Amino acid sequence: MRIGELAELVGVSTRTVRHYHHLGLLPEPTRLPNGYREYRLRDAVTLARVRRLAELGLSLDEIRDVLADDRGRELREVLEELDADLARQQAELGARRARLAVLLAEGELHPDSTVAPELAQVLRGLPAEGSAFGEFDRALLGLIGQEQGEAVAALLEPFTRGEAVERGRDLYARLDRVGQVEDPTLAEDLAAHLRGPLADAMREADPAWMAALSREMSAAQVAVFTRVLQILRERGNA
């Protein structure tokens, strides 16, 4: 089959086929004497596999590893694995549609309605109202994907009940004012507030996370959080 027929069979554009050739994900078949490429069923299966794996979120290196494994297997095995890819994608789409159905059934949609349900509930319990920094913090948490939502919700849930709520409200207000009024104990008080698994997660956070946050915070707020991370790491090594 020609490149146009291959693309139509798999449901992609000829440009996509050529792009996969360029990336080395889809080997180019030998050209016929007339200069045309002649594709076979195995090429169509490989192209479909690349497309599904990319849609499932695999990186180019991961796709190459999967395809390398495919080359040592019978075509039936590869087709069965492609079917499994499609089943996983169908299940994921079903979960997304179920989540959308829940959102559409809500009387009023909130900015955090699109995150994982467990995280949305926790976000609504954080004492962020009336605080510029609190709303900033909540907006950042709202960027967390569905996959990590449940785990992050478990980390934050203890801070939405009991005395932690009032402490959180006070700390947000103090973060709003830092740099305008003296608050020499803010970093220590914030580090004391951040206990348990959340503190562990912050200690192990990628430095790029703090660098990204620094561009959105004032110099005084950056200084506070730099000191908080230092305290948490010292506490973890004690």
C-alpha positions, 0 to 999 in steps of 0.5 A: 500500500502507498503512504496515503493508504497507510495513513488513511488505514490508521487514521493519521495524516501522511505528514504524521507518517513522515514525522515518525519516519524522521524520529526513527519510530517507523522504519522506512520501507524499501522504495520500489523501482518507480520511487514509491514506498510500499507499505505492508500490514506490519507497517500499519500495525507499527504505525498504529502502535506508535500512535496509541502509545503516544496517546497513552503518554509514553515518551519517545524513548519508551515507545522505542523500547516497546517497538524493539520488543515488538520486532522479536514477536509474532504479528499476532502477539503485537496485535494483541498488545495493541488491543490491550493499548486500546482497552487501556485508552478506552478505560481512561476515556471512560473514567474521564467521561464519568468525571465530566458527568459528575461535573455537569451534574453539579449545580455550580462549577468551581475553579477546582472542579476539574481536579481529582474529586478527592483533591477538590474536596481538600482544596475547598477545605483549605483556609485560603479565602481572603488571602492573596497567598492562599489563593495563589497556593490553591491555584497551584495545587489545582494544576495537579493532574488526576493521577496525582490528585488522590495522593496529594489530597491525602497529604493535605487533608490533615490541614483542613481540620481542627486547629490546623485550619486556624493555624493555616489561616494565620500563616497565610495572612502573615505570608501576605504581609511579609516584607511589609512588617517584621515577622522573624519567626514566620519561617519557623512557625510555618515549618512547625505547621508542616508536619508528617508526610507533607514535610517529607514530600517538601524535603524531597522536592525537585529544586526546579519546583522552588525555582519556578515558585520563586518567579511568582513570589515576592523576595520576602516570601522566597526568603521565608520558603528557602528557610522553611526548606532548610529547617525541614531538611535539618529536621529530617536529618536530626 
